Every structure is written in C-alpha cells, then in structure tokens.
Amino acid sequence: MNEPARTLIVTGASSGIGRALALAGAKAGFRIVATARRADRLEELVREIRSARGACIAIAGDVTARDMPARIVEAATNAFERIDVVVNNAGLGAYGALLEISDAEIEAQWQLHVGAPIRLARAALPQLEATRGQLVFIGSGIVRVPLPRYGGYAPAKAAIRAAAIQLRRELRSKGIAVTYVDPGVVASEFHSRLGIKRTVNLVASPEQAARAILRGIRHRSAVVNAVKWQTAFSTIGEWVGTLADPIIIRSFTNQPAAVDETVCHPERRPEGPQVKVEGRKDNFDAALEPVARRMERVKLPASFLREAMSPGATLELNALAMRWAGMPNKNERAVLREALDALAAGGFLEPAQEETWRVLRAAD
C-alpha cells in the first residue's frame, strides 16, 4: 500500500524562505498549506504549485491573531485530513536600540516570533502526535551574536531557540521531532524592510535555505545550519564573548551609511529636499488616495485621521472606530482598517500587533 501524501504547513509563505520552501516541498511531494498576510501573493503561489500538479491551499491572515492557529489546523485537516510538518517561518525584523523601541514594538516581535509559533504548535499537536510529525522553528545567527540596534528581534529569536530545545525534549516521548533552523543571512525582503543596505553579497538564496530545511525534515534533524560557514563565524563570535564587543559595536553602531533608518523610522528623516523613494507616497492625502472614495461613502474624514497622527502613539482599531463613529458598523470598521493599512503603506504607520499600529510620523 502506498504511503499517503504528507502535509506541510508553512507560515510566512508569501516571499523569501517561506515561498521557496512551499515550492520545494510541493515538488518533493508534500501537500502544502501556505499562510501569510498578503492574499494576492498567496494566490500566485497556489496557482504556481497547482500548475505543476501539486496540491496547495492558502489561508490569508495575520499569524499572530489568536484565532489563526485554529483556522490553519482546521483548513489543513479539512483539505488533506492530516498534518505532518509545521514550519514556523513567519518573521519580521525590528531595528532600533532595545531601550528606545516602544512596548508595542517589543510585544509585536514577541508575538510574531515566539507567541504565534507556540500557539500553532499547540493547536497542531494532536495531529502531529497521530502522524509522529515534526515542528520546525526558524531562528537566526543573531541568537549567538546579538547585534546592536536589532531591538526586540534578537531577544525574541533567542527565546524561540530555547523553546525549540525545550519542546524537542518534551515531545520526544510523543514521537514528534523538533527542528531548530539557523537559516543564515538570506537574500529576501527581511533586510530591505529594515532599511539595511547590504554592501557585500555574502548571502544565501531562499532556495538554498529551503533545500536545507527539507533535508532537516527528511532526516528529522534536531538542528539545521543552512549556511554552515556563516554558522561557524557566529559560533566563533559566541565563543570569544566580550572580546568581540569592540568590533561588533564599531561595525554595527558607528556606520550610519549601512543603515537607512528613515525606512524604519520615517520621523527621523532630515529636513530639506528629499529624494523620492519609489513606491512611497509623498504626503498624507496621497497615502489615503486609494481609499478616499470609500472613506467618503462612510463619511470618514481625513482630518480625523490627521489629528490622530501623533508620532509614537499607538492606534488600536476598535478604540479609534469608537472615537470616530461611536458604534461603528461592520462596513465603517472595514473602511477604517483599509485607511490605516494605506497609511502604513505610505510610511505613516507601522503594524504593531493584530489591529494595532504605531504612528511613525505626523501628517504633512
């Protein structure tokens, strides 16, 4: 009797390692459950896998939402009847000195890199126990050598590495393998989103990292080092301890040319003429232009949002909707969220956690 096809869940599957892993996993015979926030990219991924005669479904949503783990597990079991491997890949960096970033930024990093993976592992546990499956957690070399100005990212990745070790020991008796992955520095959107300009091309491809992860899944490895020479350097950095501090501080703190902080923190943009960044809205009204007509229909004034744009403030969707409409209906709430998403795309806000945004800069 042929062994039934195995099911692989990949979070953060819309780009980078996640997308490469979904494609490689489908090619290797896995049925893919792909999750990410960007529904349009997930649709492209599903079409690509299915066009190659693979099996794939997509669940669009924020992996940190409390109902998301149950949604993922339910969709996977309804479509494919079993879950064999869960890869917790979704991630996003945060740049800034640890004591200078907000509580919301720290909480967002913790929920994305620690809270959400643990909740998904808990939700999938009965299925994984039935299939003697596998949990995979994506870490970072920054765990071994924490770098200045990586905010809440380094502590969160250190925590998920510890959690992976703990779960490996706790779940061994249940027949569930747990794998921790150090993917190395990978060519993806991760650093560009942080505003970090890489001047030396010493990075791995997402496909290289995906192949290493699949090998780890195949061998049920406890640890996967996708780029071994990078892991070797970070291990040496960990061993030498405080002796490396002067070099690390000088290399990652005193070279502002290597980091464009205005990408992460537009409120730090210097005064005077600015070079236009392709794809970024020039001003507040332009950022809201894609949703302007819908705002008019529900009578959401741009002036209301303009007044809320206090740099450093946290905007929570429900609270803001109540301030505007008193008892907002479903349509009013949806339009308000679209407006906040548009302002985030325009560089005025950044997502902090589910339905919460941090104000980066005031309206023009």
Beta strands, then each sheet from edge to edge (+ up, - down):
strand 1: 7-11
strand 2: 31-36
strand 3: 56-60
strand 4: 85-88
strand 5: 134-138
strand 6: 177-182
strand 7: 223-225
strand 8: 314-316
strand 9: 349-353
strand 10: 356-359
sheet 1: 3+ 2+ 1+ 4+ 5+ 6+ 7+
sheet 2: 8+ 10- 9+
end
